[in-house]
Amino acid sequence: MPFELKTWQMAINQLIEEHDAIAGSEKMQTMQEYDRNNESAIRVHLPRGSGHSTFAVWLYSNRPTLLIYTTHMHMSMLDGIMKEWDFKTHTNSQAISAYEIFYAIQENGRSVPSAHFQDLKNRFQTNPPELIVIDMSSKIPPIVIDFILQIASDVSTIVMLG
């Protein structure tokens, strides 16, 4: 049976399509990067089992996406969903652990940024992904969410699921 988006997933997909108009509004353009990203981020918190992770993987396979996951066990679960629905990774998509971001933030030097930290910043800024999808966002340390909101390009749509 082919995968079909649920009603809420279709609504969020429509919001993603309309993000440029929202983020490009006159009010949004007067805001700092962090505030603009925070205001225009799409947040979805439905009960467990609603399909957050399946939707995250669907986005990852259909659009250029930087997918942020929590743990290796979580990534294994996402891989299982990809196999179950026969999704293929979009050629311009990549995944990164929230804890890799967390440790890069923690190890970052005060006067000279660490190479690892600079590499992470470049993933968000040099060639910004169309989408930044944070699965299980309620389990991500707030410092990581703040980092993403602060450095993400306004080209990227931020979607926080779960």
Secondary structure, DSSP 8 states (H G I E B T S, - for coil): ------HHHHHHHHHHHHHHHHHTSHHHHTS-HHHHHHHH-EEE---TTSSHHHHHHHHHHHS-EEEEES-HHHHHHHHHHHHHTT----TT-EEEEHHHHHHHHHH--SSS--HHHHHHHHHHHTS--SEEEEETGGGS-HHHHHHHHHHS-TTSEEEEE-
